Amino acid sequence: MIHRAAVHHRPKSEQAYAYDAETVHLRIRTERGDVDSATVLWGDKYDWPGTSSLTPMRRVGHDERFDYWEAAVEPPHRRLAYAFHLVGADGSGAGGEELLYHERGFEAAAVADLPVDDPAGAADCFEYPFVNPADVHDPPEWVSDAVFYQIFPERFANGDPELDPEGVEEWGGKPDRDSFYGGDLRGVIDNLDYLDELGVTALYFTPLFASPSNHKYNTTDYETIDPQFGDEEDLRELVDEAHDRGMRVMLDAVFNHCGRGFEPFQDVVEHGADSEYADWFHVHEFPVEFEPRPTYDAFAFEPYMPKLNTEHPEVREYLLDVATYWIEEVDVDGWRLDVANEVDHAFWRDFREAVTSAKPDAYILGEVWHDSRAWLRGDQFDAVMNYLFTDAVHDFVAEGETDATAFADALDGLLARYPRQVTDVQFNLLGSHDTPRLLHRCDGDESLARLSLLLLFSYPGTPCVYYGDEVGMTGGEDPDCRRPMTWDPDAQNRDLLSYVRELTSLRTGERALRRGDLRVDRERSGGDLVVFRRVLDDPAAPDPAADAGSVVAEAADIPAADRSPPGSGDDALTVAVNRGDESVTVPIAGEPEVLVSSGAVDADSGTISLGPTSGTVWR
């Protein structure tokens, strides 16, 4: 029997969502290996059987426990009633069983018995009541095509020494938590050509607003650029210069908490419960005390980071005005939202409305390190910092804690977690100001770092390079990961820099890497080798390799000799990564065109040989 407890579908979720104003993507989860085929029975409940139809689903991936199926349908009147027909897999305990799964549960039903022509056929169906255009999550189109570069302003480049704060240290070396090196906006402006040549098309800045710290996450004035970095005119010049080069600019908004020197909080410290700003914060008792733990809510109990009460109308108005001010006055292109998961959802809904009203294609990125479905329903964020992807890559490549099968499971699980349009703009990274650097995670092994970068640039979503990783900078936990940028050419890893330029050029030039479906080739993956394809097909269309009559097969289910991979020419690319110490040979069809490679890669008609810790992309 089909394992019913493993079958899962939830309407109006990542398993049933409007991809655009005409198309609904439907997904269902089944136990791994339990189901041979899945088909959607669907139509308009007010025009059934006039619109009823059957659409085969494609098995888009699986993890250790589940298979994930998907189909795209276009309800002619924007209303959708639907159910799922499942056929048990031969060789499993479910062999031959056929079920119809709908809102009321399961019932035995052969294909010929499905209520396609029954006027009451929609009665028990799941529903997507109506495709309202206002409800369609439509992230900014440009993000899918972008290559981001994260800049920690205090450590990138010192372009105007006259702005240096007291006690600036000599550029270079290992910082401590209170080090200052004099990085500023002029330093970024002076190096925009370097970033342009690197292939960067979007910049993400950690906070720029007034703050006494080097990291600026304890804001004292949200309306002023920190004098150490320059002023509003410098930022405006930077944004204009970036835009002239085709680069977008995203700033960091710290709206969960402020700095202890923030004027409203200082008023509360001075006047206690009588302060007009007393309700701007979560103060538990007066007078305000800082030690041993603050008598107010704060980020991570840090007394210098009091938490803002974003449920208070005046706080909301103030912060939303800040968000729109920098868009309207300086023309920034998006916001990264610090500690976004600790701010109330209602605030973020208001934030989205305010920001997209000011700039419809602004990118709204949340800092959430874990499952983020609650924020990615189209009413709050476009995407989150994809640390789940980061962890999967490091576990497979840098740490060697998982094999290719577990890595592929992790990738397929991530793809099933969010709607497709969210996946396409997820902020993928291998390190940041909050983590050890890539090369440090790879224990100094450049070949492993290269493989990680290859995966970063070939996975759906937008890749982000942390400043200096492209020239081989290293560093452990904060503050070591925030060392000053290496600008001396003799100290830079120029070969690695050239490799990153290759990757940015490849991704920019190959639409399949930016918009294509990802399909893991399970047959050729295993052990230390993972192989996947990026295919420019409708991501929810039936697999061309499927038998048109019934079973929809995953590419990995078809013998290599008989398999004709979906997509061809410019429509499909294949990626292979061998993270192991032994060479491997990958069987292929025809003569490959190798587009980029790392390590020893030998391509011939019918095979590609990958040496130890090597990887490649070919057409």
N, C-alpha and C positions, 0 to 999 in steps of 0.2 A: 504493500500500500504506500501511496505517497505520504510522506511524513507531514501531516497537516500542521503540526505545531511549528514547523520551520517556515511555512508559507506566510508571507507578511506583505501587506499593502496598506497604505494610509492615504486617503484622498487629501487633496489640497496640501501637499507636502513635497519634499524632494522626490517622492514617488509618483506624483501627479501634479504637474505644473504647466503653466502656459509658457512655452518657449518664445513665442512671439504672438502677435494679435490673431493669427490664424491656426497655430499649431499647439497641440498639447502633447507633452511627453509623458508616457505611462511606464512605470517600472513595477516589477514584482520580484520578491526574493523567494527562493526555494532552497531546500537542503542541497548541498553540493552533490552532484551526480545523481540526484533523485529523479529529475525530470528530463525527458528527451526533447520535448517541444512545449512552447507556450504560445498561445494565440489570444488576441484581444477581440472580444465580441463587443461592438460599440455602435452607437447611433444617437439620434435625437429622440428623447423620450416622448416628445409630442408628434414625432413623425416616424414612428416605428410601425411597420417594417420599411417604410419608404426610404429611410437613410441607414438602416442597419447594415453592418458589414463585418467581415473577419479580416484581421491584419496579423500576420505572423510577427512574433517578437524575436529579437536577436539576443542571444546570450552574450552580454557585453563584457563579462568578466566573472571572476569568482575569488573568494578568499578561502581560508582554511575550512570554514563551515558552510558557506552559502554560495549559490549561483545567483547572478544578477541578470535580469532580463529587461529589455527596453523596446518600446515601439513608439513611433510618432503617428498621430492621427490629426486630421483636419476636419473638425465638426462643421458641417456646412452652415449651420445656423448658430454656431458658437455655444450651443448647449451640448453636453456630453453625458450619456449614460453608458456604462461599460462593465464588463466582467471578464474573467480570465479562464481560458480553457487550458488545462494541463494534461500532458500525456506522460505517464511514468516511464522511466528509462529501463530498457532491457538490461538484464544482468543485475539490477538492483531489486530490493524488496518491493519496489513500486512498479515493476515491469508490467506494462500493458494497461495499467489502470488509467482511466480518463475521468477527470473531474472538472466541473464548472465551479469557479470560486467567485462569489459575489458578496454583497453587503450582509446577507443573512448567513453566510458560511459556505459549506461545500455541498454539492450534490453530484451523484454519478451522472455522466452525460457523454455520449459519443459525439463526434463532430457532426454526424448527420442529424443528431437530436437537438442541437443547439437552437434556441428560439429566434433564429434570424428572421423567420417569416411569421412569427407569432405576434399579433397585435399587442399582446400583453408581455412581450419579451423583455421590456425594460423595467418591469415591476420591481425586481429584487436587485437591480444593478447598483454599483457604486455610481456616484455622480461628481462631475465637475460642472457645477450649475450653469456657469456662464463665463465666457472668456471676456472679461472687461479689460480693455486696453490699459486703464489706469492701474490694474493689478499686475500687469506684466513687468517682471523685473528686467530692466533694460540697462545694464551697466555701460559705461562709456566705451564706445567702439575702439578708441585709440589705445586702450590699456592692453588689449590682446596683442597688439603689435609692438608694444614698448619693450625696451631694455632699460631697467632701472639701475641706478647707482646710488648707494646710500652714503651720505656725507655727514660725518660728525664734525661740525664747523670748527670747533676749537683745535682740531688736530689735522685739518686737511692742508691748509697752506696759509702762511702769514704774508698777506699782501700789503699791509699798511702798519708798520711797526709803531707808528704814533698812537695807534689804538690799544697797544699792549697794556694789560693791567700790571700792577706791581708784582714783582717776583716772577716774571716770565722766565722759564728755563730755556736752555739752549735746545734748539730743535733736534729731536731724535731721542733715543734712549727709552727707558721704561718709566712710565708715569706712575705716580701714586694717586690716591683719591683726590688730592687737592692740587695737583699739578696744573699749571697753565703754560701754554706754549705760544699763544698769540694768533691762532688761526682766526680768519675773519672772512667776510663776504668778498672783499677785494681779492683775497687769495683764490677764491673760487672763480671769480670773473676772469682773473689772469690765466686760469687753467681750463677754461671752457673748450678751447681748441683741442687740448689733450683728451678731454672727455668725448668730444665729437669724433676724434680719430679712433677712439676706443670702440665707437659704435653705440654709445649711450644715447638714449632718446628721452629719458625722464630722470629727474633728480629727486631724491628723497632726503630732506634735511631733518636731522634731529632738532630740538627746539632752538629758535632764534631769539625768543623774547627775553626781556630783562630778567636777570637772575644772578645771584652772587656765586653760583657754582660753575664748574667748567662744563657740566652736562646740561644745565638749564632746565631740568625737569622740576625744579621748584620755582615756578614763575612768580615774580613780584609785580610785573606790569605786562599785561597781555597786549597792550596797545603801543608798545615801544620796542623796537629792535634793541637788543643789548648793545650798549656803546662799545663793548669790546669787539663786536662784530661789524659795527658801522651804524647806519641809520636807515630810515625808510627809503630814502633816495637810492642808497646802495642796493637795497633789495629790489627796488623797482628796476634799476639798471641791470641787475643780474637776471631778473625774470625776462626783461626785454631782450637781452643778449641771448639767453637760452632759447627763447621763442624764435629768434632770428635763425637759430641753428636747428630748428625743428624739435627742440627739447621741451618737455613739460616740467613743471616744478610743483612738488608736493611738500607742504609744511607739516610740522608735528604739533598737534593740539593736546595740551595737557589739561583736560577739563574734569578729570576725576578729582584732582587735588591742586592746590596752589602752593606757593612758597610761604614760609612763615613771615616773610617781609611784605606780603601782599597787603595793601593798605586796609582793606576791609577787615582782614584778620587782626592786624595790629590794633585797629579800633576796638575789636572784641577783647583783646588782651588788656587794653587800657581801661575800658569801661565795663567789661563784664556783661552781665545780663541786660544792662541798660543801653548797650550799644545798638545802634540802628541796624547793625549787621549781624546781630547775635544769631539770627535764624539762617544766615548764609552758610552756617557750618553745623556740624553735629556735636555740640558741646554737651557733655554729660553732667558737669557740675562747674560752678564758678566759685572763686576765680579760676582762670585757666592755669593749669599746671602742665609742665613739660616732662617731668621726671617723677618716678621711674618709668611710668608709661604716661603718655599724654591723656589729659582728661577730656579728650575729644577724638573723634574718629580721624584716622590719618592713614596714608598709604603705608602698609606694612609696619604700623606702629611707629613710623619715623616722625618725631615731633616737628621736624622742619617741613613736613608735607601734609598740612591739614586738609582733610577731605571736604570738598565743596558739596553743598546741599543742592543738587541739581533739580530737586522737586520744588524748590522755592521759586516763585514767579520772577523775582528780581534777578536771581542768579541765572535763570534760564535766559532771560532777556539780555543780560550782560554778555553771556558766553555766545549766544547766537549772533549778537551784534559783532563780536570779535571775529567769529567765523566768516561772516559776510563782508566785514570791512576789508580784510586782506585779499579777498577775491575781487571786490569791486574797485579797490584803490590800487592794488598792485598786480592784479590779474593772475594770482596763483591758480593752479589747476587741480588742487585736491588737498585733502587732509588725511593724515595718519593720526589715529586717535589712541592716545596712550591709556593703558589700563582700562580699555573700553568695556570689559566685562563687569566692572564694578560700578558702572553708571546705569541708572534706570533706563529701561527700554523706551519709556515715553519721551525722555529727553532726546534720545537718538532719533526717534521718529520726527520730532520737531526739527532737530538738527538737519536731517536729510531734506525736509521740505524747504528749510531756509537756504541751505547751500545750493540745492539744485534749482531753486528759483533764481538765485544769483548767477549760477553758471550750470546749465543743464548737463554738460558733460564733465562736471567735476568728479573726481575719483574719491570715494569715501572708503577708507581702509581702517579696519579695526585691529587693535592689538589684542588678539585672543589666541592663547597657546593651545587650546584644546578643541573639542567638538564645538562648532560654531553655528549650528543650524538655527538656533534661536535668533541670531542676528542677521541671517542671510536669506530672509524671506522677501526681499525687495523693498522693505519699508524702513530699513536702517542702513546697513553697510552694503557696499558692492562686493567686498572681499575681506579676508583677514590675512594677517601674516601667517603663512602656511608652515608653521613649525612642525606639523605632523608629517609633511613631506621632508622637511629637514631631518627629522629623526629617522625616517625610513631610509634615506640616502646614507646617513652616517652609520646606521646599524649595519647596512649591507656593505658599504665600501670602506669607510674609515675604521670601523670597529670590527668588522667581520663577524658580528654576532648573529646575523641571519644569512641564510643562503638565498639563491636566486628565486626559489619558489616562494619563500616567505616574503621577499621583497616584492615580487609580482603580486602576491596576495594583498600586501599593503597598498600598492598602487591602485589595484582594482577596487579595494575597499574605499579609498579616498574618492575615486571617480564616482562611486555609487552614493557617496555621502551627501553631495550637493547637486543642485540643478546644473545643467551643462553651462549655462551662461555665467554662473558663478565660477565654476572650474576654469573657464577661459580667461578670467581676470584675477584668479588667486595670485597672491604676492608670494612667489616662491623664492626661497633664500637658503643659503648654506651657512650663514652666520650673520651676526649683527653686533651692535654695541652692547648687547646683553648676553652674548655667548662667546665661548672661545672661538678663535678664528679657524677658518677651514684648514689651513696647513697645520695648525696645532692639533686639531682633531685627527688629522691624518698622521700624527706623530712625525711630522717633517717629511713624509714621503710625497714628493711632488707628483709621482705617477698616480697615486690615489686621489690627490687633489684634482688632477686633470680629469679623471673619470667622473668624479663628483660634479665638476663643472659641465661635462658633457651631458650628464643626466639632467642637470638644472636647465640647460638650454634646449633640451629635447622633450621636456615634459609640458603638458598643457598648463597655461597660465603665463604670467609675466615674470621673467627672471630678474633677480636683483643681485648685483655684485656689491659687496661691502668694500668701501674704499681701501685700496692697497692690496686686496687679495689678488688682484690681477698682476701684481709685481712681486708676489711671494712674501708679503708681510705675514708675520705670525704673532701669536700672543694668546695667553690663557684667559682665565676668567677676568671679568671687569675688576680693576681698570687696565689690565695688561692688554686686553683686546682693543684698547683705545690709544695705541701709540701714535705719535705723529707720522704722517704720510712719508714714505720714502721717495724722495725726488731725485737723489743722486743716481744718474744712469748706471754708474758702476756698481751701485748697491742694489739695483733692481734686477729681478729675474726677467731679462728681456725676452727669452724664449717663451716663458709663460705668458708674458704680455702679448706676444704675437699670437699665441694660441687662443687667448681670450678674444682678441680681435677677429680671429677666424670664426669663432663661435658666434659672436654678435653678427658678423656678416652673413653667416649661414642662416641664422634664424631670421634675420631681416629679409633675406632673399628667398627663403623657402616658405611659402604660405602653409604648407603642410605642417611645419613645426609650430606655426602660430595658431592655426585654426583646425588642424586635422584631428580626427578621432585617434585615440591611443588604443592599440590592440596588442596585448601581450601574446607572443608566440610561445605557447606553453610547451609545444613539442620540442622546440630547439633550445628552450631555457632549462636550466637546472644546475645544481651545484654552485659554481662560481660564475656561471654565464647567464646573463639575462638578454633576451632579444625581444624587441617590440617594434611595431610599425606605427607611423603617423600617417593617417589616411584621410584624404579630402573627400569624404563621403558624407551623406546625411548620417549623423551619428546614431540615429534611431532606426535606420532602414534595415530591412532583412539582409542578412549576409548573402552576397551573390553565390557563395559556395553551397548554400542550403538547397536541399531538395525542394523544389517548388511545391510539391504536393503536401508535405507534412513537416518533417523534422527540420528545424533550423539549427545548423551545426556551427560551432565555434571553429575558427581556423585551425586551432590546435587539435581538433577532433578528426581532422582529415589527414591521411598519410601525405608526407611531404612530396612524394612523387606524383600524387594526384591533385595537389593543391594548386589552385590558381589564385594568388593573393589578391584581395580586393584593392582596387586602385592601381594605376600604372603611370609610368612616365612622371610628370610633374605632380601627379596626384598622390603619390605614396613614397615615403622614405622608410628605411629600416635602420634601427639603432641596435648595436650589440656592444655589450660591456663585459669584459672578462676581468673580474677583480682578483683572480687566483694567481698562484705561482707557477702554473703549468700552462702550456700553449693549448688552444682548442681550435677545432675546425668547424665552421658553420656551413652546412649545405645551403646553396642558393640556386635560383633558377637563372641561367643566362650569364651575361657578362656585366658585372657591377660597375657603376660609376661612383667611386669613392669621393665623398664630398669633404670630409674632415676625418682625421684619425689622431689617436694618441697612442704612443708605444709602437711595438712591432706589429704591423698589419700587412698581410700579403693577400691581395685579391686576385683571383683567377676565375676563369669560366667554371662555374659550378660550385666553387667554394670560396670562403674567406677564412684565412688563418689569423687568429689573434694570439699574439704572444702574451707572456705574463703581464698582468695589470695594464691591459690595453683596451681600446675601444674605438669604434668607428661609426660613421653614418654613411649610408650609400643609397643610391637610387637604382 
